[in-house]
Every structure is written in C-alpha cells, then in structure tokens.
Amino acid sequence: MVTATGPAPGSEMNHDNANARPHRNTCGALSMPAIFGDGMVLQRETPIAVFGSVRTNGGSGTPTVTVRLIDGNGRQAATANAETDTATGQWTAQLPALPASGPYELHVEAGDDRLRFTDVHIGVVWLAGGQSNMEVELRNSDNAEQALAQCADPLLRFYNVPKTGVVDETAENASAWQESSAQTSGVMSAIAYYFARRLRAKLGPDIAVGIVDCYIGGTSVTCWMSRTTLEGCDAGRAYLDRYDQAVAGKSMEELHAAADAWQHDFDAWNAAIAAARQADPDVTWDTLNEQYGACPWPPPVTPFSQWHTCGAFEAMVQRIAPYTIEGVLWYQGEEDEPYCETYRELLGLMIAEWRELWHRADLPFLLAQLPQWIDKKVDESTGDPMLWPVTRAAQWDAAHTISGVHAVCLMDCGEYDNIHPTDKRTPGERLAACALRYVYGFDSEPVGSPELLDARVSGDRRVAVRFSHAAGLHFDGSDPASRRDAERRARENASVTVRGADQSGFEIAGADGVFQPVAAQIVADDEDDQGCADCMDSAVAGESVASTSLPADQHECDCAKTSSATGPEQDRTGSADSADSAVGTVLLTLPEGINPAAVRYAWRSWGPAPLFNAANLPAAPGRRTL
C-alpha cells in the first residue's frame, strides 16, 4: 500500500513575492544566498555565519570580503573578514555572538562591490521542515480567520524557501523575509506560526523570532538527504534503486510529458476541490472523493520533480545552510509508511547530516510524532496495516537515543480519513513548549507525555503497567474525534479512572501474538495488586462505572479517590517537575484463557488512546513483553 500524502490541501507549489527585486543578492563579483535579505532575523548569542561567493579577479587575486553590522546610529556593532576558498570563490565570515537587538544594517563588501541589507534583527531563528503537515498554511488551518486577524507582529518574521527539487535561481530571487501580518502570514506554516507566536510571548517583547519554512508536501525523508549518505546504508540504497529504476530508459522528453500530464490532472483536481470547499465549507472528504476522485498521487518519478530522492536536500537545504539557526522543527514520516521499518535509521542519518552541514553536533531537533490517522477505504476493506505505529516508534526512539532530539506526542490531534488534520495550534504550541523547556530553560513548561515504563503480571488475571510523567493520570475521550465531541466526551468521562476493553487503548497478547483489547483501571501505586474489583468487573462487562450525573471520584466504591489520577473537580494543573517525576499504574484485566506474553497501548494507526496526564498531554504509544 502506498500512502497518498501529497502537498497540503490549498498550499501553493511555490510562493513568489512580487515586491522582491530580481538578482537582489548579486553585485558585480559578489553574491550571497537568497536567504540573506532585508528584514531577516539573525541568531542571537552564537557566532553568526555570513557566507556567499566571489569571483576571482584573474592575476589580481581574490578580493577580501568584509562583513559589517551597523546600528541605527550608524555605528559599527560588529565586523568580520571572511575566509575565502580561492579555488571555488566560496567565502564565510563569522560575526561575533550578539544579544537580541536591532534593527541593524548588514553591509557586505568585496572591493568595490557592496551588498546592503536593512531592518535586520538579532533574535532566534528556527527551521520548520518536513512534508505536508508542516506545510499546511495558516489560512487553511482551524480558526484561520481569527488567527490572521490577530497575527500582526513586526518581530515575528518568516522566510519561505522556494519549493523545488532542482535549483531555481528565479524563485530564489523572488523570495523574501516577511513580517507577520494578515496579508502575509496566510502562506506561512500554521504549525510554525503557532510555535513562533508562543516563543514571542515567552521570550520577551523585544526578541525577534524568525522562521525558515523549508518543506514540501509528499516528500520522503530521503528527499532531504544527500546521495552520498543514502549510498552508505542498505535502506538508503533501496530508495536510490527504486528511483533509478523508475527513470531508467526514459528520455527527458518522455519524463517531461509524463510530468506535464500529471500536473494538469493534479491542478484540475485541486481547483475542483477548492471550488467545492468554498461553496460548502462543511463538505466531507467522502463526498469530495466520490465527486472528483482521489488525489492524483503519487506524481511520476523524474529527476526534476520536487519529490525525487535527494532533490530537496540539493535544491533547498544546501542553498540555505549554514545560515545560523537555533534548531529544527521536523514533521515528516507519512510518505515513508511503506518502508517504515527503515525509517528510524534514515531519520538518524538525516539528523546527523544536517548537523554536519550546520557545523553543530548538538543542533536541536524537535520532532512531531505522527498523530492518529487511517484511510477510510483501507480501514473498511483490509483493516489497519499497522505501519504508522512503527513510524511513531521510530520517532520516539530517535528522541530517546539521540542527544538533543526531542519529540512531542500528538495522539489526540489526528482526524479519521484525513491525513492533514486542520488543528495546527496544538502541535505548534507543544513544539514551542518543548523548545522553551529544553532549549531555553523554562523548567515549568510541561512537555512530558505519559510513557510506558514497564509491565508485569500482578495478582489473579491482572497485569500492572507503569507510566512515567503520570501526575494526574486520567482517561479523557477515546480517540481524537470523541475529544472534539463535547456530549460524547462528557458521557465517556463519567469515570476518569476506568475504561472498558473497547475504549481503553490497551491490548494483551498471549504466546500466539494475537492481541485482544482489555479493560483498564488507573490505580494508586500501592493498590496495583488488586484495584477495584467491582469497577473492573463492570468495565470488563462493558457496563458504565458511574452515572454521568455523578462525579467519578464520588461513585460508591470510592476507588477514584485512591487513584493516582486527580478527580475532575481537583486542580489538574500540577507543576512540570511533579508531572515529570510521577509514576502511575494502570491495571489491566486478562481475558480468560490467556497466558500474557506482551502488552501494548495505542498501537494502532487509528484507535482508542484515552490516557492523559494533568498537563492534558496524551500518553505515547508503547509496547512491552511480559
């Protein structure tokens, strides 16, 4: 099965800025990458890389390149002379580390050739990378109208790297840094916008936040890696082999003809979908697919498409590195579903390669773990292919085994039959909390999702499963859809400590490896051998544990009062420290006749995942052997 991911709905293939002057970063022999421009944000408190190329002057040698930062009073705030490779003309200068400040002008000189950039601020810069869920634009996300009406902020800025699989200097010359406003931010990554807005609020009103948008919908992780890196491992070579075989024996004329035909169909489909959604904003994807067919995906494989292996790395990443950044936001993995078993290896190699390219072995990477999703037709015909759980596990493992890599759990953010969920505020703000905690030292930011620590057989027909980050552990809803359904959510939250087998998200398998859903009860750590038999028996039987009119901490057996979860009328805010250090236990009831060999939680592409902590962070999927 091949996942039809593709570009984010409504996103442009590229964003050209008509007010950008052509060839703006070239003066005589001197040239700089397009990411340097008026209004740019440079990274604070670390040496700032300024780089470009210069043509040699024959017998007179290579001119010295000098970089100066000039403040608003015309005084020189910093200067550096570049080191130039006389063979290639490539030069790099390192301005000294500076605190957040501005505005400045950046002057770059090589002999009589000069480039000048205005309205430059020193602040924090993050690269937002990946595929379509990072690409979803603010204008196409939930509450877009309200967000755009409130987004004006002269110190929140963004730069859209032209989306291309081959170097496109025309598109680069048309690109520009932009201030956040209702007129500009609609084409910004929605996740990156909410991330930046949160940083602006927490870091201080005078600290500029810059976002480098660098993504293409429908791209594999291998699009963002070099051929050299891919050739160094079996997993990478498999991708290269598939690409090479797809283009073998085809002339450029044939490849262009195939690409043009696909582009025509793709544009027509997008236009029809856009018109239908404008006419009826509540139209469902079932209706759209029935009327207009499925998205024409994937496109034909060509050496010039946006989606070819290594293309985005060569035409986008290498064109902006090593522009100094604070770190990377990464939301990607959907396109690699068919080869999810190798995703962990490739993700680690990509992170290592980017760190080498940026000359920072500790460059932070903040990963968005894939949310819940399944294609309706697949679900109804063949059932869950169980591939997304493998990708999620790869992302979680990278965050636990690679220094400086962190992940946020999004198990409450998905949409059934929609691979592009429109809630982008939640992922953006969770990534921001992650940055504030681990990069900026805001220790009070709650970032830890409950995480399966271990599991053991405990008493008669019971398995005790322990979770970390478990302060205020409770059940809330069953899947993302039910959490958006207020009436159903209230009904399901009759008990915050017990869930029946069909809604717990927990499954147990015997030696045959066949998993069965089981009832679950959150218990106090010193109660995990017994739990509440009445509650568990009711849950196993599928009965309601408590009436919706009676709070769960007041039902007659009083088990919720001894639970490690706080009741719904208690303070669930907690502190980050207490949430991080707390361990909670969930007691599972074994089905008759099963000798347990393994347990798992939320190990489905789409399914129940109701476990949350006091910070309202969803428990991460996990599995253990017994």
C-alpha positions, 0 to 999 in steps of 0.5 A, spaced: 500 500 500 502 506 498 500 512 502 497 518 498 500 524 502 501 529 497 502 537 498 497 540 503 490 541 501 490 549 498 498 550 499 501 553 493 507 549 489 511 555 490 510 562 493 513 568 489 513 575 492 512 580 487 515 586 491 522 582 491 527 585 486 530 580 481 538 578 482 537 582 489 543 578 492 548 579 486 553 585 485 558 585 480 563 579 483 559 578 489 553 574 491 550 571 497 544 566 498 537 568 497 536 567 504 540 573 506 535 579 505 532 585 508 528 584 514 531 577 516 532 575 523 539 573 525 541 568 531 542 571 537 548 569 542 552 564 537 557 566 532 553 568 526 555 565 519 555 570 513 557 566 507 556 567 499 561 567 493 566 571 489 569 571 483 576 571 482 579 577 479 584 573 474 592 575 476 589 580 481 587 575 486 581 574 490 578 580 493 577 580 501 570 580 503 568 584 509 562 583 513 559 589 517 553 590 522 551 597 523 546 600 528 541 605 527 546 610 529 550 608 524 555 605 528 559 599 527 556 593 532 560 588 529 565 586 523 568 580 520 573 578 514 571 572 511 575 566 509 575 565 502 576 558 498 580 561 492 579 555 488 571 555 488 570 563 490 566 560 496 567 565 502 564 565 510 565 570 515 563 569 522 560 575 526 561 575 533 555 572 538 550 578 539 544 579 544 537 580 541 537 587 538 536 591 532 534 593 527 541 593 524 544 594 517 548 588 514 553 591 509 557 586 505 563 588 501 568 585 496 572 591 493 568 595 490 562 591 490 557 592 496 551 588 498 546 592 503 541 589 507 536 593 512 531 592 518 535 586 520 534 583 527 538 579 532 533 574 535 532 566 534 531 563 528 528 556 527 527 551 521 520 548 520 521 542 515 518 536 513 512 534 508 505 536 508 503 537 515 508 542 516 506 545 510 499 546 511 498 554 511 495 558 516 489 560 512 487 553 511 488 551 518 482 551 524 480 558 526 484 561 520 480 567 520 481 569 527 488 567 527 490 572 521 486 577 524 490 577 530 497 575 527 500 582 526 507 582 529 513 586 526 518 581 530 515 575 528 518 574 521 518 568 516 522 566 510 519 561 505 524 557 501 522 556 494 519 549 493 523 545 488 527 539 487 532 542 482 535 549 483 531 555 481 535 561 481 528 565 479 524 563 485 530 564 489 530 571 487 523 572 488 523 570 495 523 574 501 523 575 509 516 577 511 513 580 517 507 577 520 501 580 518 494 578 515 496 579 508 502 575 509 502 570 514 496 566 510 502 562 506 506 561 512 506 554 516 500 554 521 504 549 525 510 554 525 506 560 526 503 557 532 510 555 535 513 562 533 507 566 536 508 562 543 516 563 543 514 571 542 510 571 548 515 567 552 521 570 550 520 577 551 517 583 547 523 585 544 526 578 541 525 577 534 523 570 532 524 568 525 522 562 521 525 558 515 519 554 512 523 549 508 518 543 506 514 540 501 508 536 501 509 528 499 516 528 500 520 522 503 525 523 508 530 521 503 528 527 499 532 531 504 538 527 504 544 527 500 546 521 495 552 520 498 549 518 505 543 514 502 549 510 498 552 508 505 546 504 508 542 498 505 535 502 506 538 508 503 540 504 497 533 501 496 530 508 495 536 510 490 534 503 486 527 504 486 528 511 483 533 509 478 529 504 476 523 508 475 527 513 470 531 508 467 530 508 459 526 514 459 528 520 455 527 527 458 522 528 453 518 522 455 519 524 463 517 531 461 510 529 458 509 524 463 510 530 468 506 535 464 500 530 464 500 529 471 500 536 473 494 538 469 490 532 472 493 534 479 491 542 478 484 540 475 483 536 481 485 541 486 481 547 483 475 542 483 476 541 490 477 548 492 471 550 488 467 545 492 470 547 499 468 554 498 461 553 496 460 548 502 465 549 507 462 543 511 463 538 505 466 531 507 472 528 504 467 522 502 463 526 498 469 530 495 472 523 493 466 520 490 465 527 486 472 528 483 476 522 485 482 521 489 488 525 489 492 524 483 498 521 487 503 519 487 506 524 481 511 520 476 518 519 478 523 524 474 529 527 476 526 534 476 520 533 480 520 536 487 519 529 490 525 525 487 530 522 492 535 527 494 532 533 490 530 537 496 536 536 500 540 539 493 535 544 491 533 547 498 537 545 504 544 546 501 542 553 498 540 555 505 545 552 510 549 554 514 545 560 515 545 560 523 539 557 526 537 555 533 534 548 531 529 544 527 522 543 527 521 536 523 514 533 521 515 528 516 514 520 516 507 519 512 510 518 505 515 513 508 509 508 511 511 503 506 518 502 508 517 504 515 521 499 518 527 503 515 525 509 517 528 510 524 535 509 521 534 514 515 531 519 520 538 518 524 542 519 518 538 525 516 539 528 523 546 527 523 547 530 516 544 536 517 548 537 523 554 536 519 552 541 514 550 546 520 557 545 523 553 543 530 553 536 533 548 538 538 543 542 533 536 541 536 531 537 533 524 537 535 520 532 532 512 531 531 510 524 532 505 522 527 498 523 530 492 518 529 490 517 522 487 511 517 484 511 510 477 510 510 477 505 504 483 501 507 480 501 514 473 498 511 476 493 506 483 490 509 483 493 516 489 497 519 496 495 516 499 497 522 505 501 519 504 508 522 505 505 529 512 503 527 513 510 524 511 513 531 516 508 534 521 510 530 520 517 532 520 516 539 526 512 539 530 517 535 528 522 541 530 517 546 537 515 543 539 521 540 542 527 544 538 533 543 532 530 539 526 531 542 519 529 540 512 531 542 506 526 542 500 528 538 495 522 539 489 526 540 490 531 534 489 526 528 482 526 524 479 519 521 480 519 513 484 525 513 491 525 513 492 533 514 488 534 520 486 542 520 488 543 528 495 546 527 495 550 534 496 544 538 502 541 535 505 548 534 504 550 541 507 543 544 513 544 539 514 551 542 513 548 549 518 543 548 523 548 545 522 553 551 523 547 556 529 544 553 532 549 549 531 555 553 530 553 560 523 554 562 523 548 567 515 549 568 513 548 561 510 541 561 512 537 555 512 530 558 507 525 555 505 519 559 510 513 557 510 506 558 515 504 563 514 497 564 509 491 565 508 485 569 503 480 571 500 482 578 495 478 582 489 473 579 488 475 571 491 482 572 497 485 569 500 492 572 503 497 567 507 503 569 507 510 566 512 515 567 510 523 567 503 520 570 501 526 575 494 526 574 493 520 570 486 520 567 482 517 561 479 523 557 475 521 550 477 515 546 480 517 540 481 524 537 474 525 534 470 523 541 475 529 544 472 534 539 465 531 541 463 535 547 456 530 549 460 524 547 466 526 551 462 528 557 458 521 557 465 517 556 468 521 562 463 519 567 469 515 570 476 518 569 479 512 572 476 506 568 475 504 561 472 498 558 476 493 553 473 497 547 475 504 549 481 503 553 487 503 548 490 497 551 491 490 548 494 483 551 497 478 547 498 471 549 504 466 546 500 466 539 501 474 538 494 475 537 492 481 541 485 482 544 483 489 547 482 489 555 479 493 560 483 498 564 483 501 571 488 507 573 490 505 580 494 508 586 501 505 586 500 501 592 493 498 590 496 495 583 495 488 586 488 488 586 484 495 584 477 495 584 474 489 583 467 491 582 469 497 577 473 492 573 468 487 573 463 492 570 468 495 565 470 488 563 462 487 562 462 493 558 457 496 563 458 504 565 462 505 572 458 511 574 452 515 572 454 521 568 450 525 573 455 523 578 462 525 579 467 519 578 471 520 584 464 520 588 461 513 585 460 508 591 466 504 591 470 510 592 476 507 588 477 514 584 479 517 590 485 512 591 487 513 584 493 516 582 489 520 577 486 527 580 478 527 580 475 532 575 473 537 580 481 537 583 486 542 580 489 538 574 494 543 573 500 540 577 507 543 576 512 540 570 517 537 575 511 533 579 508 531 572 515 529 570 517 525 576 510 521 577 509 514 576 502 511 575 499 504 574 494 502 570 491 495 571 489 491 566 484 485 566 486 478 562 481 475 558 480 468 560 484 463 557 490 467 556 497 466 558 500 474 557 506 474 553 506 482 551 502 488 552 501 494 548 497 501 548 495 505 542 498 501 537 494 502 532 494 507 526 487 509 528 484 507 535 482 508 542 488 512 546 484 515 552 490 516 557 492 523 559 496 526 564 494 533 568 498 537 563 492 534 558 498 531 554 496 524 551 500 518 553 505 515 547 504 509 544 508 503 547 509 496 547 512 491 552 513 483 553 511 480 559 
